[in-house]
């Protein structure tokens, strides 16, 4: 468990929940950025079946770590999400995104990625990024990804401008091509989070939350 002052909170899986229209049942606790093979193995053995990473985490070494661990398990028993950053011209074409997805596949030592996500989208314009969606269409057709998603922390004014966190997420919902959204949800803007979650439910889009309050 984790200790918060005098209070000890036992962290354990309570349920497996349907991840929107993916129809996959995901543990309500997931593994994000695992830094230890032994810890990740123990986490999977405890019943956690969701593993989240990105090509940029530890310069790809995090994907390699995950790939080395999951070879010990049935591939269908784990759901792997990885992300690609297309901000500020980091991906110049759909071919470039496909190449980078294939590099992630090699590092993860897997024939397919369950959820391929556009990482840290910072503007409404990026929601409809032609290169990302064209690449995902091809990757899905070739069986290299199963679903596509988007993660958003909000707009960083020094990089790209184009709407608030809510604006970006609502644009992604309206776009219709995203199966899962990953975003902050906590007491700082609880009402915004509820509006986004309700809109996702109405459109059968899966939701993943970050920066939540662990003691609420």
HELIX and SHEET records of a PDB file:
HELIX    1   1 UNK A   20  UNK A   22  5                                   3    
HELIX    2   2 UNK A   37  UNK A   45  1                                   9    
HELIX    3   3 UNK A   57  UNK A   60  5                                   4    
HELIX    4   4 UNK A   61  UNK A   70  1                                  10    
HELIX    5   5 UNK A   75  UNK A   77  5                                   3    
HELIX    6   6 UNK A   87  UNK A   89  5                                   3    
HELIX    7   7 UNK A   94  UNK A  108  1                                  15    
HELIX    8   8 UNK A  124  UNK A  127  1                                   4    
HELIX    9   9 UNK A  130  UNK A  141  1                                  12    
HELIX   10  10 UNK A  165  UNK A  175  1                                  11    
HELIX   11  11 UNK A  187  UNK A  189  5                                   3    
HELIX   12  12 UNK A  190  UNK A  202  1                                  13    
SHEET    1   A 2 UNK A   2  UNK A   4  0                                        
SHEET    2   A 2 UNK A   7  UNK A   9 -1                                        
SHEET    1   B 2 UNK A  16  UNK A  18  0                                        
SHEET    2   B 2 UNK A  25  UNK A  27 -1                                        
SHEET    1   C 7 UNK A  31  UNK A  32  0                                        
SHEET    2   C 7 UNK A  50  UNK A  52  1                                        
SHEET    3   C 7 UNK A  79  UNK A  84  1                                        
SHEET    4   C 7 UNK A 113  UNK A 118  1                                        
SHEET    5   C 7 UNK A 145  UNK A 152  1                                        
SHEET    6   C 7 UNK A 180  UNK A 184  1                                        
SHEET    7   C 7 UNK A 206  UNK A 210  1                                        
END                                                                             
